[in-house]
Amino acid sequence: MNNKKQFNKLDVLKFTHFSRKGYALFSVLGREVLVGVLAISTLTYAKAEGVSTETAYSLDSLSREEMKLDEVIVTGSRAPLTDLQTAKIVTVVTRDDIARAAAESINDVLKLVPGVDVRQRGGFGVQTDISVRGGNFDQITILLNGVNISSPHTGHLSADFPVSPDDIERIEVLEGGYENGLCGVVNIVSTPNPTPFFCPNERSGKAERPARGKGVNSLINLYGGSYGYAGGNGRISYYSPFGGRGAKHWGNVSGGYTRSDGATPNSAFSSSKVFYNGGLTLGKVDVSAQVGYSYKPYEANTFYGASSIDQWESNERIMWALKASSNSLPSPSGRGAGGEAIVYGNHWFDHYQWHRNNPAGENFHMVETYGANANYWFGSKWGKTSLGADWRFETINSSKLGHLLDEADWKPSKGHDAQKDIFYKYHDSRTLFDLHATHDILLRQWTVSLALTANYTKLSKWSVLPAVNIAYRPADDWKLFASWSTALRQPTFTDLYYSGANIEGNSNLQPENTSDFQLGVRKTGVGYSAELVAFYSHKSNMIDWVTTPLPTSPEGKETDGIFRSVNFLMNNWGGEVNLTMLPQEIWGKKIPLRKVGVRYAYINEDSKYDVTVVQSKYAMEYLRHKVVLNADLHLWRNLNMGINWRWQDRIGENNPSYALLDARLSWDAKHWSIYVDGTNILNKEYYDFATIRQPGIVVIGGAKIKL
């Protein structure tokens, strides 16, 4: 607790340690209590027992002493656990990290995570492939507030989000096999309940209720810069208690528009998006909803093949989800129960042209997914147990992908770019279902988490996917962990059916499987945290697109140039080192450096194909080395700077290593800020894909107004 002198001056108190002593909360009645949100591998919000957490604060905005909240409840696995108890670790990009990064899109933010490979096809996050630990863009699961928004059509489209960096509270990255995430899971958590029930009066400094018990705030962000890049985002957040007994209503509505002439030839684009998330709290039940829409037409340069320089594509998507959950948490003894249920839907409309305004090589796709999942947990003297079920239905109607329909069953194209003379002549659908159970055995220094998932699909029938996670805590500032997990992924509709001039799908592909092992240690102390992780993964039936030699090729190097999708075996291993330092916590605010991060990831792979491979589209092009250095500086008064340097070395032909320097300089006042972003400041020539040149130096300026 703060000392007496500080107590007399401060009207907002910060806990450095929680205890269950009867006197612990007496001196803070009627004041705002700041509780840090500890983002573990939970993919959900943290909650503290008996304490309001309307305001979520970034983990990195608190000092190390303020992070010793050893009794804050978080949900490890599928049942709520404390930070010390949970047996898993996740990489978290906080709101502060995002605010200091020169990031114009969520894809740009993910470049800061060492185990994540972000391969741009177009600048400004126009079309981006995201992968984890040597996998490809199809082999991760992307969640928005815990809801699966991944596309079964192709992972090329999964990274189109209806939210902007201004809407994000944090991004959680879980690496390795995890349920339906074959190589990893990325969970994007949008801005939560915006206004505390008690807030400080700006004149008196005293904590008091907002007028009429309501709160509204807003944000406007206008920006522009190189290559005709211009646009804006806005958000309105509201909070309103009603009906007594803790009932409340909250919500966030955001939207934005961005356009550019293109930083490279034939790469102009525009992007429109709108998103809502909000909910009700009624007693011990939370009910919430999220709805999003985005539309992005863009010139696609040589995105999908070097022989066409005037490709074009548009992506339109609609998403929605409803969620009901119990907000009750286990008692200090670990007893208690709770649950959650979610229903959701995703709708994609994709229009692609091999040559702009030319019907040859033109495709129309409509993809829909519907899902529902339920989870129930309870605590007992033997630990915490979670039981649940997931159901997901995936369907595609297309001018290209699926089984050919009878003419009577053809459906007219839909969406923003629908054309009267274009019909969906092909169709396919599938249902995925799984049952899961998790039990966490909780001891003083140990947590043992046992999980079992039974997955069913028509293609693979029943598959059993076990997992074991163990954590050992010799002290509060040490944590050693080990895990073994298995996961499965169905082929995308593109893997199964796509065919063209130089590409051919395979309807006989088998689902991908992985068995992952991971060891790690985490150490925290005053002014620093350090983490070391090593992993090994055995993967079977992995999917790649490859060319094979012609029968008449004497050296086995001549091919017919057709890429075919095949299954193959792969083993990969590697490690990560993450070091974060908070110099001001050690030496005080007399030095300008607030935070320094040093991160390194290494991956090595060994692949085995049943056929001789001449070229590979994905599996033979992975990041061997990735280094990320970043610094957060407070220069003078309200002047701040964030610097990020990234070096990448990729395996494969025509993939030279490169290093990029990005920075953001900002003046951050209470109700407004102005900023200048510089990306690729040293104007390096580089390629994420061998044939697609990336932009040189890009300068963007903007202003934010907070009301």
C-alpha positions in Angstrom: 0.0 0.0 0.0 1.2 3.6 -0.5 2.7 5.3 2.5 0.8 7.8 4.7 2.1 10.9 2.9 1.1 9.5 -0.4 -2.2 8.4 0.9 -3.1 11.9 2.0 -2.2 13.2 -1.5 -3.7 10.5 -3.7 -7.4 10.0 -4.3 -6.8 7.0 -6.6 -5.0 4.2 -4.8 -3.0 1.4 -6.3 -2.7 -2.0 -4.7 0.7 -3.7 -4.8 -0.5 -6.9 -3.1 -3.9 -8.4 -2.4 -4.6 -10.2 0.8 -7.8 -11.6 2.3 -7.3 -9.7 5.6 -10.5 -8.2 6.9 -9.1 -4.7 7.1 -7.6 -4.7 3.6 -10.2 -2.7 1.8 -11.4 -0.4 4.7 -9.3 2.6 3.7 -10.3 2.7 0.0 -14.1 2.7 0.3 -15.5 5.3 -2.0 -12.3 5.5 -4.0 -11.2 4.0 -7.3 -9.2 0.8 -7.1 -6.8 0.1 -9.9 -6.5 -3.5 -10.8 -4.1 -4.7 -13.5 -5.4 -7.0 -16.1 -3.1 -10.0 -16.3 -3.3 -11.5 -19.8 -2.3 -15.1 -19.5 -3.0 -17.8 -22.1 -6.7 -17.4 -21.2 -7.9 -15.6 -24.3 -10.4 -13.9 -22.0 -10.5 -11.0 -19.5 -9.1 -11.3 -16.1 -11.3 -10.6 -13.1 -10.6 -9.9 -9.5 -12.9 -11.4 -6.8 -15.0 -8.8 -5.1 -13.4 -5.8 -6.9 -14.8 -3.8 -9.7 -12.7 -4.0 -12.9 -14.6 -1.7 -15.1 -11.3 -0.1 -16.1 -8.8 -2.4 -17.7 -5.2 -1.3 -17.3 -2.3 -2.5 -19.4 0.1 -4.9 -17.7 3.0 -2.9 -18.9 1.6 0.4 -17.5 2.2 -0.9 -14.0 5.5 -1.3 -12.3 6.8 -4.7 -11.2 5.8 -4.1 -7.6 2.3 -3.2 -8.8 2.1 -6.5 -10.7 2.3 -8.7 -7.6 -1.4 -9.4 -7.7 -1.1 -13.0 -6.7 -4.8 -13.5 -6.0 -6.2 -11.9 -9.2 -8.3 -14.5 -10.9 -7.5 -15.3 -14.5 -8.9 -18.1 -16.6 -6.1 -20.5 -17.5 -7.3 -23.2 -19.9 -11.1 -23.3 -19.6 -11.4 -22.8 -15.8 -10.5 -19.7 -13.9 -7.0 -19.8 -12.3 -4.7 -17.2 -10.7 -1.6 -16.1 -12.5 0.6 -18.1 -10.2 -1.5 -21.2 -10.8 -1.9 -21.3 -14.5 0.4 -23.7 -16.4 0.5 -21.8 -19.7 2.3 -18.7 -21.1 1.2 -16.4 -23.9 2.9 -13.5 -25.6 0.8 -10.3 -25.0 1.0 -7.1 -27.1 -0.5 -4.5 -24.8 -2.3 -1.3 -25.5 0.8 0.6 -24.6 2.9 -1.4 -27.1 0.4 -0.6 -29.8 0.3 3.1 -28.9 4.1 3.4 -29.2 4.4 1.4 -32.4 4.4 2.8 -35.9 1.5 0.5 -36.8 -1.2 1.4 -39.3 -2.9 -2.0 -39.0 -3.2 -5.0 -36.7 -0.9 -6.9 -39.1 1.8 -4.3 -38.4 1.4 -4.9 -34.6 2.0 -8.6 -35.0 5.4 -8.0 -36.6 6.6 -7.2 -33.1 6.0 -10.8 -31.9 9.2 -12.9 -32.5 7.5 -16.2 -33.2 5.0 -14.7 -35.7 5.8 -14.4 -39.4 4.0 -11.6 -41.1 4.4 -11.7 -44.9 3.0 -8.7 -46.7 1.8 -8.8 -50.3 0.8 -5.2 -50.2 1.8 -2.3 -48.0 -0.4 -0.8 -45.2 -1.7 -4.3 -44.3 -3.7 -4.6 -47.5 -3.1 -8.3 -47.9 -1.1 -10.2 -45.3 -0.3 -13.8 -44.5 0.2 -14.5 -40.8 1.8 -17.7 -39.5 3.4 -19.0 -36.3 6.5 -21.1 -35.7 7.2 -22.1 -39.3 3.6 -22.9 -40.2 1.7 -21.2 -43.0 -1.2 -18.7 -43.0 -3.8 -21.5 -43.0 -2.4 -23.2 -39.9 -3.4 -20.7 -37.2 -6.7 -19.8 -35.6 -7.6 -16.1 -35.4 -10.1 -15.1 -32.7 -11.8 -11.7 -32.1 -12.7 -11.5 -28.4 -12.5 -15.3 -28.2 -14.7 -15.9 -31.3 -13.3 -17.9 -34.2 -13.1 -15.6 -37.3 -10.8 -17.8 -39.4 -11.7 -18.4 -43.0 -12.1 -22.0 -44.2 -11.8 -20.7 -47.8 -8.2 -19.5 -47.4 -6.0 -18.1 -44.7 -5.1 -15.2 -47.1 -8.4 -13.6 -46.0 -8.4 -14.4 -42.3 -6.4 -11.3 -41.5 -9.1 -8.8 -42.7 -10.4 -7.4 -39.5 -13.3 -4.9 -39.0 -11.3 -3.2 -36.2 -8.3 -0.9 -36.2 -5.4 -0.6 -33.7 -7.3 2.2 -32.0 -10.0 -0.4 -31.0 -7.5 -2.9 -29.4 -7.0 -3.5 -25.7 -4.4 -6.2 -26.3 -3.4 -9.0 -28.7 -2.6 -12.5 -27.3 -0.5 -14.9 -29.2 -0.4 -18.6 -28.1 2.3 -20.5 -30.0 2.2 -24.2 -30.7 -0.6 -26.7 -31.2 -3.8 -25.7 -29.3 -7.1 -27.3 -30.0 -8.1 -26.1 -33.6 -5.0 -23.9 -33.9 -2.5 -26.2 -35.5 0.5 -23.9 -35.1 -0.9 -21.2 -32.9 -3.7 -19.0 -31.9 -4.0 -15.2 -32.2 -6.7 -13.6 -30.1 -7.5 -9.9 -30.6 -9.2 -8.3 -27.6 -11.1 -5.1 -28.4 -11.6 -2.2 -26.0 -13.6 -3.4 -23.0 -16.2 -1.6 -20.8 -15.0 2.0 -21.3 -15.8 4.0 -18.1 -15.3 3.2 -14.4 -18.4 3.5 -12.1 -16.4 5.8 -10.0 -14.1 8.3 -11.8 -12.0 11.2 -10.5 -13.4 14.7 -10.7 -10.9 16.8 -12.7 -11.2 19.9 -10.4 -11.5 18.4 -6.9 -9.6 15.2 -7.6 -12.1 13.2 -5.6 -13.6 10.0 -6.9 -17.3 10.3 -7.5 -20.0 8.9 -9.7 -20.4 10.2 -13.3 -23.4 12.5 -13.8 -26.7 10.4 -13.6 -24.5 7.3 -13.3 -23.6 7.3 -17.0 -20.4 7.8 -19.0 -19.6 8.5 -22.6 -16.3 9.0 -24.3 -15.1 9.1 -27.8 -12.0 9.0 -30.0 -11.3 10.5 -33.4 -8.1 9.7 -35.3 -7.3 11.4 -38.6 -4.2 10.6 -40.6 -2.5 11.0 -43.9 0.9 10.6 -45.5 3.0 9.1 -48.3 1.5 7.6 -51.5 -1.8 9.3 -51.0 -2.5 7.4 -47.8 -5.3 9.1 -45.9 -8.3 8.2 -43.7 -9.7 8.3 -40.3 -11.1 6.1 -37.5 -13.6 7.0 -34.8 -15.1 5.3 -31.7 -17.8 6.1 -29.2 -18.0 4.2 -26.0 -20.7 4.4 -23.4 -21.6 3.0 -20.0 -24.9 3.2 -18.1 -25.8 1.5 -14.8 -29.5 0.8 -14.7 -32.1 -1.1 -12.7 -30.1 -1.3 -9.5 -28.3 -4.3 -8.0 -25.2 -3.9 -10.2 -27.0 -4.0 -13.5 -25.3 -2.1 -16.2 -25.1 -1.5 -20.0 -22.0 -0.8 -22.0 -20.9 -0.6 -25.6 -18.3 0.5 -28.2 -19.1 1.6 -31.7 -16.2 2.2 -34.1 -15.7 2.7 -37.8 -13.2 4.0 -40.3 -12.1 4.5 -43.9 -8.6 4.4 -45.4 -7.3 4.7 -48.9 -4.0 4.9 -50.8 -2.7 5.4 -54.3 -0.3 2.4 -53.6 3.3 2.4 -52.5 4.3 0.1 -55.3 2.9 -0.3 -58.8 -0.7 -1.5 -59.0 -1.3 -1.6 -55.3 -3.9 1.1 -54.7 -6.7 0.3 -52.2 -9.5 1.5 -50.1 -10.9 0.0 -46.9 -14.1 0.6 -45.0 -15.1 -0.9 -41.6 -17.5 -0.7 -38.8 -17.7 -2.6 -35.5 -19.8 -2.8 -32.4 -19.3 -4.7 -29.2 -21.4 -4.2 -26.1 -23.4 -5.9 -23.4 -25.5 -6.1 -20.3 -24.7 -7.2 -16.8 -27.6 -8.6 -14.9 -26.8 -9.9 -11.5 -24.3 -12.7 -12.0 -24.9 -13.0 -15.7 -23.1 -11.1 -18.5 -24.8 -10.9 -22.0 -22.8 -9.4 -24.8 -22.8 -9.1 -28.6 -20.3 -8.1 -31.4 -21.1 -7.2 -35.0 -18.6 -6.2 -37.7 -18.5 -5.3 -41.3 -15.6 -4.5 -43.7 -15.1 -4.0 -47.4 -11.8 -3.7 -49.1 -11.2 -3.5 -52.9 -7.5 -3.4 -53.9 -5.1 -3.7 -56.8 -3.3 -7.0 -56.3 0.0 -6.4 -58.2 1.6 -9.8 -58.6 0.1 -11.2 -55.4 -0.8 -14.6 -56.7 1.5 -15.1 -59.6 4.4 -13.2 -61.3 2.9 -13.6 -64.8 0.1 -11.1 -64.2 0.9 -7.5 -63.0 -2.7 -6.2 -63.0 -4.5 -8.6 -60.6 -7.4 -7.2 -58.6 -9.4 -8.4 -55.6 -12.1 -7.3 -53.2 -12.9 -8.8 -49.8 -16.2 -8.2 -48.0 -17.1 -9.7 -44.7 -19.8 -9.7 -42.1 -19.4 -11.2 -38.6 -21.6 -11.4 -35.5 -21.6 -13.2 -32.2 -23.7 -13.5 -29.1 -22.3 -14.5 -25.7 -23.7 -15.3 -22.3 -21.5 -16.0 -19.3 -21.5 -16.2 -15.5 -19.4 -13.5 -13.9 -19.2 -15.3 -10.6 -15.7 -16.5 -9.6 -14.5 -19.3 -7.3 -14.3 -18.6 -3.6 -10.9 -18.4 -1.9 -11.1 -22.2 -1.3 -11.3 -22.8 -5.0 -15.0 -23.9 -4.9 -17.6 -22.4 -7.2 -18.9 -22.9 -10.7 -19.6 -20.9 -13.8 -20.1 -21.2 -17.5 -20.2 -19.6 -20.9 -22.1 -20.0 -24.2 -21.4 -18.4 -27.6 -23.1 -18.5 -31.0 -21.6 -16.8 -34.0 -21.5 -16.4 -37.7 -19.0 -15.2 -40.4 -19.8 -14.3 -44.0 -17.2 -13.6 -46.7 -17.7 -12.4 -50.3 -14.5 -12.6 -52.4 -14.2 -11.3 -55.9 -10.8 -12.0 -57.7 -9.6 -11.1 -61.2 -6.4 -12.5 -62.7 -6.4 -9.5 -65.1 -8.3 -6.4 -64.1 -11.7 -6.1 -65.8 -11.1 -9.4 -67.7 -13.5 -12.3 -67.1 -10.7 -14.8 -67.9 -9.4 -16.0 -64.5 -12.2 -14.3 -62.6 -13.6 -15.9 -59.4 -16.5 -15.2 -57.1 -16.8 -16.9 -53.7 -19.3 -16.8 -50.8 -18.2 -18.5 -47.6 -20.2 -18.8 -44.5 -19.4 -20.3 -41.0 -21.8 -20.8 -38.2 -20.8 -22.0 -34.7 -21.8 -22.6 -31.2 -19.9 -23.6 -28.1 -20.6 -24.0 -24.5 -18.3 -24.4 -21.5 -19.0 -25.2 -17.9 -16.5 -25.2 -15.0 -16.5 -26.1 -11.3 -14.1 -26.2 -8.5 -13.6 -28.8 -5.8 -11.0 -30.0 -3.3 -9.5 -32.1 -6.2 -8.9 -29.0 -8.4 -10.9 -27.3 -11.2 -12.7 -29.0 -14.0 -14.1 -27.8 -17.3 -16.5 -29.6 -19.6 -17.6 -28.3 -23.0 -18.7 -28.8 -26.6 -18.0 -26.9 -29.9 -20.0 -27.1 -33.1 -19.0 -25.4 -36.4 -20.6 -25.5 -39.8 -18.6 -24.3 -42.9 -19.9 -23.9 -46.4 -18.8 -22.4 -49.7 -20.7 -21.3 -52.8 -18.4 -20.5 -55.6 -17.8 -20.0 -59.3 -14.6 -22.2 -58.9 -14.4 -24.2 -55.7 -16.4 -27.2 -54.6 -18.5 -29.9 -56.3 -20.2 -28.9 -59.6 -24.0 -28.4 -59.1 -26.8 -29.2 -61.4 -27.8 -26.1 -63.3 -31.1 -25.9 -61.5 -29.2 -25.5 -58.2 -27.0 -22.6 -59.4 -27.2 -19.6 -57.1 -26.8 -15.9 -58.1 -23.7 -14.2 -56.8 -24.1 -12.0 -53.7 -22.4 -9.2 -51.9 -21.2 -5.7 -52.8 -19.6 -6.9 -56.1 -22.4 -9.3 -57.2 -23.1 -9.5 -60.9 -26.4 -10.6 -62.5 -24.8 -12.9 -65.0 -22.5 -14.6 -62.5 -23.6 -17.7 -60.6 -22.2 -19.9 -57.9 -21.9 -23.2 -59.8 -19.9 -25.1 -57.2 -20.7 -25.9 -53.6 -19.3 -27.8 -50.6 -20.0 -27.9 -46.9 -18.8 -29.7 -43.7 -19.5 -29.9 -40.0 -16.9 -30.0 -37.3 -17.8 -31.1 -33.7 -15.8 -31.7 -30.6 -16.2 -32.5 -26.9 -13.6 -31.4 -24.5 -12.7 -31.9 -20.8 -9.9 -30.2 -18.8 -8.9 -30.8 -15.2 -6.4 -28.6 -13.3 -4.7 -30.2 -10.3 -3.7 -27.3 -8.0 -0.9 -27.7 -5.4 1.1 -25.1 -3.5 4.0 -25.0 -6.0 2.6 -27.1 -8.9 -0.2 -27.0 -11.4 -0.9 -30.0 -13.6 -3.5 -29.4 -16.3 -4.9 -32.5 -18.2 -7.0 -32.0 -21.3 -8.8 -34.3 -23.7 -10.6 -33.3 -26.9 -12.6 -35.7 -29.0 -13.0 -34.2 -32.5 -15.4 -35.4 -35.2 -15.6 -34.6 -38.9 -17.0 -36.6 -41.9 -13.5 -36.7 -43.4 -11.5 -37.9 -40.4 -14.3 -39.3 -38.2 -13.4 -39.3 -34.5 -9.9 -38.1 -33.4 -8.7 -37.9 -29.8 -6.5 -35.0 -29.0 -4.8 -35.1 -25.5 -2.7 -32.4 -23.9 -0.7 -32.1 -20.6 0.6 -28.8 -19.1 2.7 -28.6 -16.0 4.0 -25.6 -14.1 6.4 -25.5 -11.1 6.8 -22.4 -9.0 9.8 -22.6 -6.7 9.1 -18.9 -5.8 6.6 -16.2 -6.8 9.1 -14.7 -9.2 10.1 -18.1 -10.9 8.0 -20.3 -13.1 9.1 -23.4 -15.0 6.7 -25.0 -17.3 6.4 -28.0 -19.7 3.7 -29.0 -22.1 2.6 -31.6 -24.6 -0.3 -30.9 -26.9 -1.9 -32.2 -30.0 -4.0 -30.5 -32.6 -5.8 -31.1 -36.0 -6.8 -28.9 -38.9 -9.0 -29.6 -41.9 -7.8 -28.6 -45.4 -9.2 -25.3 -46.7 -11.6 -25.3 -49.6 -8.7 -23.8 -51.7 -6.4 -26.7 -50.8 -9.1 -29.2 -51.9 -10.5 -27.7 -55.1 -8.6 -24.7 -56.5 -7.4 -25.2 -60.1 -6.0 -22.8 -62.7 -3.4 -22.4 -65.4 -0.5 -23.4 -63.0 -2.3 -24.7 -59.9 -4.2 -27.8 -59.0 -6.0 -28.7 -55.8 -6.4 -32.2 -54.3 -9.7 -33.4 -53.0 -8.1 -36.4 -51.4 -6.0 -34.4 -48.9 -6.0 -35.6 -45.3 -6.4 -33.4 -42.2 -3.1 -32.0 -40.8 -2.0 -33.3 -37.3 0.6 -32.0 -34.9 2.2 -33.2 -31.6 4.0 -30.3 -29.9 6.4 -30.4 -26.9 7.5 -27.2 -25.1 9.8 -26.4 -22.2 10.3 -22.9 -20.7 11.2 -20.8 -17.8 10.1 -17.3 -16.7 11.8 -15.0 -14.2 10.6 -11.7 -13.0 12.3 -9.1 -10.8 12.5 -5.4 -10.1 12.8 -3.8 -13.4 12.9 -6.8 -15.6 11.3 -10.0 -16.8 13.0 -12.8 -18.8 11.6 -15.8 -20.6 13.3 -18.8 -22.4 11.3 -21.3 -24.4 12.3 -24.3 -26.4 10.0 -26.4 -28.6 9.8 -29.5 -30.8 6.9 -30.3 -33.1 6.2 -33.5 -35.1 3.6 -32.8 -37.8 2.0 -35.3 -40.1 -0.2 -34.8 -43.2 0.9 -31.2 -43.5 -0.3 -29.5 -46.7 1.9 -27.7 -49.2 1.8 -26.7 -52.9 4.7 -28.1 -54.8 5.9 -28.8 -58.3 7.3 -32.2 -59.3 9.8 -33.3 -62.0 8.6 -34.3 -65.5 9.1 -38.1 -66.1 11.5 -37.2 -68.9 13.6 -34.8 -66.8 17.1 -36.3 -66.6 18.2 -34.3 -63.5 14.8 -34.1 -62.0 14.6 -30.3 -62.2 12.3 -29.7 -65.2 8.6 -29.5 -64.3 5.3 -28.8 -66.0 5.1 -25.7 -63.8 1.9 -26.8 -62.0 1.7 -26.5 -58.3 -0.3 -29.3 -56.7 -1.4 -29.6 -53.1 0.1 -32.6 -51.3 0.4 -34.0 -47.8 3.9 -34.4 -46.2 5.7 -35.0 -42.9 7.5 -32.2 -41.1 9.5 -31.9 -37.8 10.5 -28.5 -36.6 12.2 -27.3 -33.5 13.6 -24.1 -32.1 13.4 -21.6 -29.3 12.7 -18.1 -28.2 14.3 -15.6 -25.8 12.4 -12.7 -24.5 13.9 -10.0 -22.2 12.0 -6.9 -21.1 13.5 -4.2 -18.9 11.9 -1.3 -17.1 14.8 1.1 -16.4 12.8 3.7 -14.6 11.7 1.1 -12.1 15.4 0.7 -11.2 16.8 4.2 -11.6 13.7 6.3 -11.4 12.2 8.8 -13.9 15.4 10.7 -14.2 16.2 8.7 -17.2 14.0 8.9 -20.3 14.0 5.2 -21.2 10.8 3.6 -19.9 11.0 0.1 -21.5 13.4 -1.9 -23.6 12.6 -5.2 -25.2 15.0 -7.7 -26.8 13.4 -10.8 -28.5 14.9 -13.5 -30.6 13.3 -16.6 -32.3 15.0 -19.5 -34.1 13.3 -22.2 -36.1 14.7 -25.2 -38.0 12.6 -27.6 -40.1 13.0 -31.1 -41.6 10.4 -32.0 -44.3 9.8 -35.4 -46.0 7.6 -35.7 -49.1 6.3 -38.8 -50.8 7.2 -37.2 -54.1 10.3 -35.4 -55.4 9.8 -31.7 -55.0 11.3 -29.1 -57.3 9.6 -26.0 -55.8 7.5 -25.4 -52.7 5.2 -22.4 -52.2 5.2 -22.4 -48.4 6.9 -25.2 -46.4 10.4 -24.5 -47.7 10.1 -20.7 -47.1 10.1 -20.1 -43.4 11.8 -17.7 -41.0 15.0 -19.2 -39.6 15.9 -16.2 -37.5 14.0 -13.2 -36.3 15.2 -10.5 -33.9 13.0 -7.7 -32.6 14.4 -4.8 -30.6 12.2 -2.0 -29.2 12.4 0.9 -26.9 9.9 3.3 -25.3 11.2 6.7 -24.4 9.8 9.7 -22.6 11.8 12.6 -24.2 10.4 15.8 -22.7 7.1 16.8 -21.1 4.4 15.1 -23.3 6.9 14.1 -26.0 7.3 10.3 -26.4 9.0 8.0 -28.9 8.7 4.4 -29.7 11.4 2.7 -31.8 11.3 -0.8 -33.3 14.1 -2.6 -35.2 13.5 -5.9 -36.8 15.8 -8.3 -38.6 14.6 -11.4 -40.5 16.4 -14.2 -42.2 14.2 -16.5 -44.3 15.0 -20.0 -45.7 14.4 -20.5 -49.5 15.6 -19.1 -52.8 15.4 -15.4 -53.6 14.7 -14.6 -49.9 17.6 -12.3 -48.8 17.6 -11.3 -45.1 16.6 -7.7 -44.3 16.5 -5.3 -41.3 13.9 -2.5 -40.9 13.7 0.4 -38.6 10.3 1.9 -37.7 9.5 4.7 -35.2 6.7 6.8 -33.8 7.1 10.3 -32.4 4.1 11.6 -30.5 3.0 14.5 -28.3 0.4 13.0 -25.9 -1.8 15.5 -24.0 -4.8 14.5 -21.9 -7.5 15.0 -24.5 -5.5 15.0 -27.7 -2.3 13.8 -29.3 -0.4 14.2 -32.6 2.0 11.7 -34.0 4.4 11.0 -36.9 5.1 7.4 -38.0 8.1 6.5 -40.1 8.3 2.9 -41.4 11.4 1.5 -43.2 13.1 4.7 -42.2 16.4 3.6 -43.7 14.6 3.1 -47.1 15.7 -0.6 -47.5 14.7 -2.6 -50.5 13.1 -5.8 -49.3 10.7 -8.6 -50.3 8.5 -10.7 -48.1 7.7 -12.7 -51.2 10.3 -13.1 -53.8 8.4 -11.3 -56.6 6.6 -8.6 -54.6 8.6 -5.6 -53.8 7.7 -3.8 -50.5 7.5 -0.1 -50.0 10.5 2.1 -49.2 10.3 4.8 -46.5 6.7 5.7 -45.6 5.9 8.8 -43.5 2.4 9.2 -42.0 1.2 11.9 -39.6 -2.0 12.0 -37.6 -4.0 13.6 -34.8 -6.2 12.0 -32.2 -8.9 13.8 -30.2 -10.2 12.1 -27.0 -13.5 13.4 -25.6 
